[in-house]
Amino acid sequence: MESSESTPPKRRQRPGAACQECRRRRLRCDGQQPQCEACFRTGVECVPAQSHAPRGPKKGHLRALETRLGELEQKLLEQQQQNLLLSPPTTEQIDFLDGSTNLDTYLGLDGSDSSNSLLMPPTLEDPAMPPELELPSTFTLPESLRSELDQLYFERTHPFVPFLNRHRYLSQSRLPAKSESQICLQHAMWTIASVSSAQLCHIRDSTYEYTRRMLESLEAKDNRSEFADIEHVQARVLLLVYEFMRTNHQRGCISAGRCFRLIQLMRLYEIDPPENVAKRQGDAELEDWIKTECKRRTFWVAYSLDRFINMRHEWPLTLNEQDVFVRLPAPEEGFQSGKYVEMGFLSEAITSTDLAGASPFAELIMIATICGRALSHRQQSIAEPVSSLVPQLFWDRHECLYTMLKARYNILVVQYPAAMQQTDCMLLFTNMMVQTTVLYLNRVIESIPWETVDNSALILDFKQKALIAAQETVNLTTWLPDISYFKLHPFTPLPLALCVDFFNSHRYLDESVDFQVEEILEALRNLTNVNNLAQVYLP
C-alpha cells in the first residue's frame, strides 16, 4: 500500500505527442525535449508533431537561428585558418591562437584595433607560406571543451580504436611541454570526438583542418628514415578514420596509404621478433609494458583497417600477414589497469580453441585476418594458370578458410552471447564481418571460370550458406539502434553494402528479398547522418 501511494502510476502517452520521425517509423516516442531517445540514437533532428498552429514564434525558428549562427562561426574559423596559411603569422595572431589573447580583443569587439585580425583578406603581395612554417602548438579551445572532447573520445571512439591507455594519455596531456607528435594526437582525438556529438559538429571541420596541417608540417620537416613517436602514427590512424566518415572516400584511401607506410617505416609489424621473446617473458617488469602495448594495439588497428578498406574494391593489402611478429592485444581491463598480460601470436591463436585471455579486439583481428586471406584467395584464383590441378587447390583453400571462419564464429557466440553483442559495438561489428566473409567467399566461388559438373553441387551448397549469412546480417541490423549510431564501428556500412549486393544478385533464392533489402537500406540511410561511408555504399 505504501509503495502504491509513493509511486504514481505510469502515465500513458498523450495522443499526438509523438515526434514526426517516430510517427514515420511507427515507434513509441518518449516525448523528451529537445530530442527524444529514438532521434538521439539515430542522430536526426527531432521535430514534434503539431496538430494546430502554436502560439508565439514558429517552431524550430530558434534552432534555425542557432544553426545559422554555427555556420557563420564555421566560415569565420575557416577564413582565419586560410589566411594564416597564406601569410606569415604576426605576433598578435600567434597570441590569439595560443590563447594569450581572447576572441573579443582579437576581433576588436572591446574597442581595440583589429587591423591584425586573421579576418583581413589576403592581398596579392602576401608572400607564400614557407615550406617549414611551424603552426602554433595549441588550438583555441576552452579547457572545459577539451575535457568534454577527451571524455567523448574514450566513451564513443576508443571502443572501436582501442589503442590509448586513458591514464597515460591524461598524464601526458597535463604536461606543460608536449612533443609535436603528442599535440597532433591530442588534436586528432578532438577531431574525431567532435563527430560523435551533434552539439559539437560546428568545431569539426576546423579541428580537422588544423590537425591535418599540423601533421603535414611535422612530416615535411622530419627527414629521418624512422619515426620514434607512436603518437604520430596514432594521429594518422584517427585522421584516416575521420576522413572516411566525414570527408570523402578517395581522401580516406590516400590517407590510409600514408598511414600504412608510416607503420612500415617504424617497423611496427615486428614489435615482438623471435630473438626478443625470451627477454620480454623474463624481464617484463623492467619494460614499459603499457607503451609497448599501445604500439601493438596501434598496429593491429591499422592492420584490421587495411583489410576492411580493401575488401569492398578487392585491392591488394599493404600490411602482409606473413611479415607480422606482434603479439595479440591484451584484454582491455588489463591494458587500462597496467596489469601485465602476455598474449600469444596470431598464427597460434587463430586455430586455437583456448578461450584464456580472449578479448573482443583479438577476435576482430582474427576475423579481419580471415577476411584478408579470403581476399588473397580471390586474387590467387585469378592469377593461377588454368590446369588440372587448379580446381583442387582452389577448393582446398576455400574449404580451409570456411572451416576456420566457422570455428571462430562458434567461439564468438559461446564466449560472447547475444545480449553482450547487442551492447558492444566491436562484438556486433565482428559478428557482421563473419557473415560478410561468407558472402565474399561465395562471390569468389561465382567468379571461377572453370565450373564443372563435379563442383556444381559444392557451389549450390555454398550459395545456401551465403543466403543464411545474408539473413543473419539482416537480423544483426535490427540491433544497430540499440547502440547509439555515434558509437558504431566506422566501417559498419561495409557488411551492409555487401549484403545488399548479394540479395540484389540472388533474388531468386528467397521470396522476402525485397523486404530484407529495404531493412538494410533503411539502416544505411540512418547511418548517413553520422557516416559518409554509408552514403558512398548506398546503391
C-alpha positions as CSV (number, residue, x, y, z in Angstrom):
1,M,0.0,0.0,0.0
2,E,2.8,2.4,0.9
3,S,4.6,1.7,-2.3
4,S,1.5,2.3,-4.4
5,E,0.9,5.7,-2.7
6,S,4.6,6.8,-3.1
7,T,4.9,5.6,-6.7
8,P,2.5,7.3,-9.0
9,P,1.1,5.2,-11.9
10,K,2.9,5.5,-15.2
11,R,1.2,8.0,-17.4
12,R,0.0,7.0,-20.9
13,Q,1.5,8.8,-23.9
14,R,-0.7,11.7,-24.9
15,P,-2.3,11.3,-28.3
16,G,-0.4,13.2,-30.9
17,A,2.7,13.7,-28.7
18,A,5.0,11.6,-30.9
19,C,7.5,13.5,-33.0
20,Q,7.4,13.3,-36.8
21,E,10.4,10.9,-37.1
22,C,8.8,8.4,-34.6
23,R,5.4,8.7,-36.4
24,R,7.2,8.0,-39.7
25,R,9.0,4.9,-38.3
26,R,6.0,3.9,-36.2
27,L,8.0,3.9,-33.0
28,R,6.8,4.7,-29.5
29,C,8.1,8.3,-28.7
30,D,9.1,9.2,-25.2
31,G,8.3,12.8,-25.9
32,Q,11.6,14.1,-24.4
33,Q,12.7,17.5,-25.4
34,P,14.7,18.8,-27.2
35,Q,15.3,15.3,-28.6
36,C,13.6,12.0,-27.9
37,E,15.6,8.9,-27.3
38,A,15.0,7.4,-30.8
39,C,16.1,10.5,-32.6
40,F,19.1,10.9,-30.3
41,R,20.3,7.4,-31.2
42,T,19.8,7.9,-35.0
43,G,21.3,11.4,-35.0
44,V,18.4,13.0,-36.7
45,E,16.6,16.2,-35.9
46,C,13.6,15.6,-33.5
47,V,10.6,17.6,-34.8
48,P,7.5,17.3,-32.6
49,A,4.2,16.8,-34.4
50,Q,1.8,19.8,-34.2
51,S,-1.9,19.3,-34.6
52,H,-2.5,23.0,-34.5
53,A,-0.6,26.2,-35.1
54,P,1.4,27.0,-31.9
55,R,1.3,30.4,-30.3
56,G,4.4,32.6,-30.4
57,P,7.4,32.1,-32.7
58,K,7.3,29.4,-35.3
59,K,8.6,26.1,-34.1
60,G,12.2,25.5,-34.9
61,H,12.9,29.2,-35.5
62,L,15.3,29.4,-32.6
63,R,17.1,26.1,-33.7
64,A,17.4,27.5,-37.3
65,L,19.0,30.7,-35.9
66,E,21.4,28.7,-33.8
67,T,22.3,26.5,-36.9
68,R,22.8,29.6,-39.0
69,L,25.0,31.2,-36.3
70,G,27.1,28.0,-36.1
71,E,27.5,28.0,-39.9
72,L,28.7,31.6,-39.8
73,E,31.1,30.8,-37.0
74,Q,32.4,27.9,-39.0
75,K,33.0,30.1,-42.1
76,L,34.8,32.6,-39.8
77,L,37.2,30.0,-38.5
78,E,37.8,28.6,-42.0
79,Q,38.7,32.1,-43.2
80,Q,41.0,32.6,-40.3
81,Q,42.9,29.4,-41.0
82,Q,43.1,30.0,-44.7
83,N,44.6,33.5,-44.2
84,L,47.0,32.1,-41.6
85,L,48.5,29.8,-44.2
86,L,48.6,32.5,-46.9
87,S,50.7,34.8,-44.9
88,P,53.3,34.5,-42.1
89,P,51.6,34.9,-38.7
90,T,52.0,38.1,-36.8
91,T,52.7,38.3,-33.1
92,E,49.1,39.2,-32.4
93,Q,47.9,36.2,-34.5
94,I,50.1,33.8,-32.6
95,D,49.0,35.3,-29.2
96,F,45.3,34.7,-30.3
97,L,45.9,31.1,-31.5
98,D,47.8,30.0,-28.4
99,G,45.2,31.5,-26.1
100,S,47.1,34.6,-24.9
101,T,44.5,37.0,-26.4
102,N,40.8,36.4,-26.2
103,L,38.5,36.5,-29.2
104,D,36.8,39.8,-28.3
105,T,40.1,41.6,-28.0
106,Y,41.4,40.0,-31.2
107,L,38.4,41.0,-33.3
108,G,38.3,44.5,-31.9
109,L,35.0,43.9,-30.1
110,D,36.3,45.5,-27.0
111,G,37.2,48.7,-28.7
112,S,40.8,47.8,-29.5
113,D,42.4,47.9,-33.0
114,S,41.7,44.7,-35.0
115,S,43.8,45.6,-38.0
116,N,46.0,42.5,-37.4
117,S,43.0,40.1,-37.5
118,L,43.2,36.9,-39.5
119,L,39.9,38.1,-41.0
120,M,41.7,40.6,-43.1
121,P,41.6,39.4,-46.7
122,P,44.9,38.4,-48.2
123,T,46.4,40.6,-50.9
124,L,48.4,39.8,-54.0
125,E,51.6,41.0,-52.3
126,D,51.3,38.4,-49.5
127,P,54.3,36.1,-49.6
128,A,53.8,32.4,-49.9
129,M,53.9,30.2,-46.9
130,P,57.5,29.0,-46.2
131,P,57.7,25.2,-46.6
132,E,58.6,24.6,-42.9
133,L,56.3,27.2,-41.3
134,E,55.6,25.9,-37.8
135,L,51.9,26.2,-36.8
136,P,51.0,27.3,-33.3
137,S,51.4,24.5,-30.8
138,T,47.8,24.8,-29.3
139,F,44.3,25.3,-30.6
140,T,41.8,27.9,-29.3
141,L,39.5,25.5,-27.5
142,P,38.5,26.3,-23.9
143,E,39.7,23.9,-21.2
144,S,36.2,22.8,-20.4
145,L,35.6,21.9,-24.0
146,R,38.8,20.0,-24.2
147,S,37.8,17.9,-21.2
148,E,34.5,17.2,-22.8
149,L,36.1,16.1,-26.0
150,D,38.5,13.8,-24.1
151,Q,35.6,12.2,-22.3
152,L,33.6,11.8,-25.6
153,Y,36.7,10.2,-27.2
154,F,37.1,7.5,-24.6
155,E,33.3,6.9,-24.4
156,R,32.5,6.7,-28.1
157,T,35.6,6.4,-30.2
158,H,38.0,4.3,-28.1
159,P,35.7,1.2,-28.2
160,F,36.5,0.8,-31.9
161,V,40.0,2.3,-31.9
162,P,41.3,0.9,-28.6
163,F,45.0,1.9,-28.7
164,L,45.2,4.5,-25.9
165,N,45.7,4.0,-22.2
166,R,43.5,6.5,-20.6
167,H,45.7,7.2,-17.5
168,R,48.8,7.5,-19.6
169,Y,47.1,9.9,-22.0
170,L,45.6,12.1,-19.3
171,S,49.0,12.3,-17.5
172,Q,50.7,13.4,-20.7
173,S,48.0,15.9,-21.5
174,R,48.7,17.8,-18.3
175,L,52.4,18.2,-19.1
176,P,53.3,21.9,-19.7
177,A,55.6,20.9,-22.6
178,K,54.5,18.2,-25.1
179,S,56.1,16.9,-28.2
180,E,54.7,17.9,-31.6
181,S,53.5,14.3,-32.1
182,Q,51.6,14.4,-28.8
183,I,50.0,17.7,-29.8
184,C,49.0,16.2,-33.2
185,L,47.5,13.1,-31.4
186,Q,45.5,15.3,-29.0
187,H,44.0,17.4,-31.8
188,A,43.3,14.2,-33.8
189,M,41.4,12.9,-30.8
190,W,39.4,16.1,-30.5
191,T,38.7,16.0,-34.3
192,I,37.1,12.5,-34.3
193,A,35.4,13.1,-30.9
194,S,33.6,16.0,-32.4
195,V,32.0,13.6,-34.9
196,S,30.3,11.7,-32.1
197,S,28.3,14.7,-30.8
198,A,25.6,16.6,-32.6
199,Q,26.2,19.5,-30.3
200,L,29.9,19.9,-31.3
201,C,29.7,19.5,-35.0
202,H,30.4,23.2,-35.5
203,I,34.1,22.7,-34.5
204,R,34.5,19.5,-36.5
205,D,35.9,20.9,-39.8
206,S,38.1,23.5,-38.1
207,T,39.8,21.0,-35.8
208,Y,40.3,18.6,-38.8
209,E,41.9,21.2,-41.0
210,Y,44.2,22.3,-38.1
211,T,45.2,18.7,-37.3
212,R,45.8,17.8,-40.9
213,R,48.1,20.8,-41.5
214,M,50.0,20.1,-38.2
215,L,50.7,16.6,-39.4
216,E,51.8,17.7,-42.8
217,S,54.0,20.3,-41.3
218,L,55.5,17.7,-38.9
219,E,56.2,15.3,-41.8
220,A,57.6,17.9,-44.1
221,K,60.4,18.8,-41.7
222,D,61.2,15.3,-40.4
223,N,63.7,13.8,-42.8
224,R,64.6,10.8,-40.6
225,S,64.1,7.3,-42.1
226,E,62.5,6.1,-38.9
227,F,60.0,7.8,-36.7
228,A,60.3,7.5,-32.9
229,D,56.9,8.7,-31.8
230,I,53.9,6.3,-31.7
231,E,51.7,9.3,-31.2
232,H,52.4,10.4,-34.8
233,V,51.1,7.1,-36.1
234,Q,48.1,7.2,-33.8
235,A,47.2,10.7,-35.0
236,R,47.4,9.4,-38.6
237,V,45.1,6.5,-37.8
238,L,42.5,8.7,-36.2
239,L,42.6,11.2,-39.1
240,L,42.1,8.5,-41.8
241,V,39.1,7.2,-39.8
242,Y,37.7,10.7,-39.7
243,E,38.2,11.2,-43.4
244,F,36.3,8.0,-44.3
245,M,33.5,9.1,-42.0
246,R,33.2,12.8,-42.8
247,T,35.1,13.9,-45.9
248,N,35.3,11.6,-49.0
249,H,36.3,8.0,-49.8
250,Q,39.2,9.0,-52.0
251,R,40.9,11.2,-49.4
252,G,40.5,8.5,-46.9
253,C,42.2,5.9,-49.1
254,I,45.1,8.2,-49.8
255,S,45.5,9.0,-46.1
256,A,45.3,5.2,-45.3
257,G,48.3,4.6,-47.7
258,R,50.3,7.3,-45.9
259,C,49.4,5.8,-42.5
260,F,50.3,2.2,-43.5
261,R,53.7,3.3,-45.0
262,L,54.4,5.2,-41.8
263,I,53.8,2.0,-39.8
264,Q,56.3,0.2,-42.1
265,L,58.9,2.9,-41.6
266,M,58.5,2.5,-37.8
267,R,58.6,-1.3,-38.3
268,L,55.6,-1.8,-36.0
269,Y,55.0,-5.1,-37.7
270,E,57.9,-6.6,-35.8
271,I,57.4,-5.3,-32.2
272,D,58.0,-8.9,-30.9
273,P,60.6,-10.5,-33.1
274,P,61.6,-14.1,-32.2
275,E,65.0,-13.0,-30.8
276,N,63.3,-10.8,-28.2
277,V,60.8,-13.3,-26.9
278,A,62.9,-14.7,-24.0
279,K,63.8,-11.2,-22.8
280,R,60.2,-10.0,-22.8
281,Q,59.0,-13.0,-21.0
282,G,61.6,-12.8,-18.2
283,D,62.0,-9.1,-17.9
284,A,58.5,-7.7,-18.2
285,E,58.6,-5.6,-15.1
286,L,61.6,-3.7,-16.4
287,E,59.9,-2.7,-19.6
288,D,57.3,0.0,-20.2
289,W,54.7,-2.6,-21.0
290,I,51.9,-0.1,-21.4
291,K,53.9,1.8,-24.1
292,T,54.7,-1.4,-25.9
293,E,51.1,-2.5,-25.7
294,C,50.0,0.9,-27.2
295,K,52.3,0.2,-30.1
296,R,50.8,-3.3,-30.6
297,R,47.3,-2.0,-30.5
298,T,48.1,0.7,-32.9
299,F,49.5,-1.8,-35.4
300,W,46.5,-4.1,-35.0
301,V,44.0,-1.3,-35.5
302,A,45.8,-0.3,-38.8
303,Y,46.2,-4.0,-39.8
304,S,42.4,-4.5,-39.5
305,L,41.6,-1.3,-41.3
306,D,43.8,-2.3,-44.2
307,R,41.6,-5.3,-44.7
308,F,38.2,-3.5,-44.3
309,I,39.2,-0.7,-46.7
310,N,40.4,-3.1,-49.4
311,M,37.7,-5.7,-49.2
312,R,34.9,-3.7,-51.0
313,H,37.1,-3.0,-54.0
314,E,39.3,-6.1,-53.9
315,W,42.5,-4.1,-53.7
316,P,45.9,-5.6,-52.6
317,L,46.8,-5.5,-48.9
318,T,49.6,-3.3,-47.7
319,L,50.4,-4.9,-44.3
320,N,51.3,-8.5,-45.1
321,E,50.3,-11.1,-42.5
322,Q,53.4,-13.2,-43.2
323,D,55.7,-10.3,-42.1
324,V,53.9,-9.8,-38.7
325,F,55.8,-10.5,-35.5
326,V,53.4,-8.8,-33.0
327,R,51.6,-10.4,-30.0
328,L,47.9,-10.1,-29.9
329,P,46.5,-7.3,-27.7
330,A,45.9,-7.9,-24.1
331,P,42.3,-7.7,-22.7
332,E,41.0,-4.2,-22.3
333,E,40.8,-4.4,-18.5
334,G,44.4,-5.4,-18.1
335,F,45.6,-2.8,-20.6
336,Q,43.8,0.1,-18.8
337,S,44.9,-1.0,-15.3
338,G,48.5,-1.6,-16.4
339,K,48.4,-5.2,-15.4
340,Y,51.0,-7.2,-17.4
341,V,49.4,-9.9,-19.6
342,E,51.4,-11.9,-22.1
343,M,49.4,-12.8,-25.2
344,G,50.2,-15.3,-27.9
345,F,50.8,-14.7,-31.6
346,L,48.2,-14.5,-34.4
347,S,49.4,-17.7,-36.1
348,E,48.8,-19.7,-32.9
349,A,45.6,-18.1,-31.7
350,I,43.7,-18.2,-35.0
351,T,43.5,-22.0,-34.9
352,S,43.3,-22.4,-31.1
353,T,40.1,-23.1,-29.1
354,D,41.6,-21.9,-25.9
355,L,39.5,-19.0,-24.5
356,A,42.1,-17.8,-22.0
357,G,42.9,-14.2,-22.5
358,A,40.3,-13.8,-25.2
359,S,39.0,-10.3,-25.9
360,P,36.6,-8.7,-28.5
361,F,39.6,-6.8,-30.0
362,A,41.5,-10.0,-30.5
363,E,38.5,-11.7,-32.1
364,L,38.1,-8.8,-34.5
365,I,41.7,-9.1,-35.5
366,M,41.4,-12.8,-36.3
367,I,38.2,-12.3,-38.3
368,A,40.0,-9.4,-40.2
369,T,42.8,-11.9,-40.9
370,I,40.4,-14.4,-42.4
371,C,38.9,-11.5,-44.5
372,G,42.4,-10.7,-45.8
373,R,43.1,-14.4,-46.6
374,A,39.8,-14.6,-48.5
375,L,40.8,-11.5,-50.5
376,S,44.2,-13.2,-51.3
377,H,42.3,-16.3,-52.2
378,R,40.3,-14.4,-54.7
379,Q,43.4,-12.7,-56.2
380,Q,45.3,-16.0,-56.3
381,S,42.4,-17.8,-58.2
382,I,42.6,-15.1,-60.9
383,A,46.4,-15.3,-61.2
384,E,46.7,-19.1,-61.2
385,P,47.2,-20.7,-64.6
386,V,44.4,-23.0,-65.8
387,S,45.5,-26.6,-65.3
388,S,44.1,-29.8,-64.0
389,L,45.5,-29.1,-60.5
390,V,43.9,-25.6,-60.1
391,P,40.4,-26.7,-59.2
392,Q,41.5,-29.0,-56.4
393,L,44.0,-26.4,-55.0
394,F,41.2,-23.8,-55.1
395,W,38.7,-25.9,-53.2
396,D,41.2,-27.0,-50.6
397,R,42.0,-23.3,-49.8
398,H,38.3,-22.4,-49.9
399,E,37.3,-25.2,-47.5
400,C,40.1,-24.4,-45.2
401,L,39.1,-20.7,-45.0
402,Y,35.4,-21.6,-44.4
403,T,36.3,-24.2,-41.7
404,M,38.5,-21.7,-39.9
405,L,35.8,-19.0,-40.1
406,K,33.1,-21.3,-38.8
407,A,35.3,-22.3,-35.8
408,R,36.0,-18.7,-34.9
409,Y,32.3,-17.9,-35.1
410,N,31.4,-20.8,-32.8
411,I,33.9,-19.4,-30.3
412,L,32.5,-15.9,-30.7
413,V,28.9,-16.9,-29.9
414,V,29.9,-19.1,-27.0
415,Q,32.2,-16.6,-25.4
416,Y,30.0,-13.5,-26.1
417,P,26.3,-14.3,-26.1
418,A,23.7,-12.2,-28.0
419,A,23.0,-9.9,-25.0
420,M,26.6,-8.8,-24.9
421,Q,26.8,-8.3,-28.7
422,Q,23.8,-6.1,-28.7
423,T,25.6,-3.5,-26.4
424,D,29.2,-3.8,-27.7
425,C,30.0,-2.1,-30.9
426,M,33.1,-4.2,-31.6
427,L,31.4,-7.5,-30.9
428,L,28.5,-6.6,-33.1
429,F,30.8,-5.5,-36.0
430,T,32.9,-8.7,-35.6
431,N,29.8,-10.8,-36.0
432,M,28.7,-8.8,-39.0
433,M,32.1,-9.3,-40.6
434,V,31.9,-13.1,-40.1
435,Q,28.7,-13.1,-42.2
436,T,30.3,-10.7,-44.7
437,T,33.3,-13.0,-45.2
438,V,30.9,-15.9,-46.0
439,L,29.2,-13.7,-48.6
440,Y,32.6,-12.7,-50.0
441,L,33.7,-16.4,-50.2
442,N,30.5,-17.1,-52.2
443,R,31.5,-14.2,-54.6
444,V,34.9,-15.8,-55.1
445,I,33.2,-19.2,-56.0
446,E,30.9,-17.5,-58.5
447,S,33.9,-15.8,-60.2
448,I,35.8,-19.0,-61.1
449,P,35.9,-19.6,-64.8
450,W,36.2,-23.4,-64.7
451,E,32.9,-24.6,-63.2
452,T,32.3,-28.3,-63.8
453,V,29.7,-30.9,-63.0
454,D,31.9,-32.2,-60.2
455,N,31.9,-28.9,-58.3
456,S,28.4,-27.6,-59.2
457,A,26.9,-29.2,-56.1
458,L,29.6,-27.5,-53.9
459,I,28.7,-24.2,-55.5
460,L,25.0,-24.6,-54.8
461,D,25.7,-25.7,-51.3
462,F,27.8,-22.7,-50.5
463,K,25.2,-20.4,-52.1
464,Q,22.7,-21.6,-49.4
465,K,25.3,-20.9,-46.7
466,A,25.7,-17.4,-48.1
467,L,21.9,-16.9,-48.0
468,I,21.8,-17.9,-44.4
469,A,24.7,-15.4,-43.7
470,A,22.8,-12.6,-45.5
471,Q,19.7,-13.3,-43.5
472,E,21.7,-13.2,-40.3
473,T,23.1,-9.8,-41.3
474,V,19.6,-8.6,-41.6
475,N,18.9,-9.8,-38.1
476,L,22.0,-8.1,-36.7
477,T,21.0,-4.9,-38.4
478,T,18.0,-4.7,-36.1
479,W,20.4,-4.4,-33.2
480,L,22.0,-1.3,-34.5
481,P,19.5,1.1,-32.9
482,D,20.3,-0.5,-29.5
483,I,23.8,1.1,-29.8
484,S,24.0,4.8,-30.4
485,Y,24.9,5.4,-34.1
486,F,27.7,7.6,-32.8
487,K,29.3,4.5,-31.2
488,L,29.1,2.1,-34.1
489,H,32.3,0.9,-35.9
490,P,33.1,3.4,-38.7
491,F,33.1,0.5,-41.3
492,T,29.7,-0.8,-40.3
493,P,28.3,0.2,-43.8
494,L,30.7,-2.3,-45.4
495,P,28.8,-5.5,-44.3
496,L,25.5,-3.8,-45.0
497,A,26.6,-2.9,-48.6
498,L,27.9,-6.4,-49.4
499,C,24.7,-7.9,-48.1
500,V,22.6,-5.7,-50.4
501,D,24.9,-6.7,-53.3
502,F,24.2,-10.4,-52.5
503,F,20.5,-10.0,-52.3
504,N,20.3,-8.0,-55.5
505,S,22.1,-10.7,-57.5
506,H,20.3,-13.6,-55.8
507,R,16.7,-12.5,-55.7
508,Y,15.5,-15.9,-56.8
509,L,16.7,-17.6,-53.6
510,D,14.2,-16.0,-51.2
511,E,10.7,-14.6,-51.7
512,S,11.3,-12.0,-49.0
513,V,14.3,-10.4,-50.6
514,D,12.7,-7.0,-51.2
515,F,11.7,-6.7,-47.5
516,Q,15.2,-7.7,-46.3
517,V,16.9,-5.3,-48.8
518,E,14.7,-2.5,-47.5
519,E,15.7,-3.3,-43.9
520,I,19.4,-2.9,-44.9
521,L,18.9,0.2,-46.9
522,E,17.0,1.8,-44.1
523,A,19.9,1.2,-41.8
524,L,22.3,2.6,-44.3
525,R,20.1,5.7,-44.7
526,N,20.1,6.2,-41.0
527,L,23.9,5.9,-40.9
528,T,24.3,8.7,-43.5
529,N,23.6,11.2,-40.7
530,V,26.9,10.3,-39.0
531,N,29.0,8.4,-41.5
532,N,29.6,9.4,-45.2
533,L,30.7,5.8,-45.9
534,A,27.0,4.8,-45.8
535,Q,26.3,7.4,-48.5
536,V,29.1,6.0,-50.6
537,Y,27.9,2.4,-50.3
538,L,24.2,3.2,-50.9
539,P,23.2,1.8,-54.3
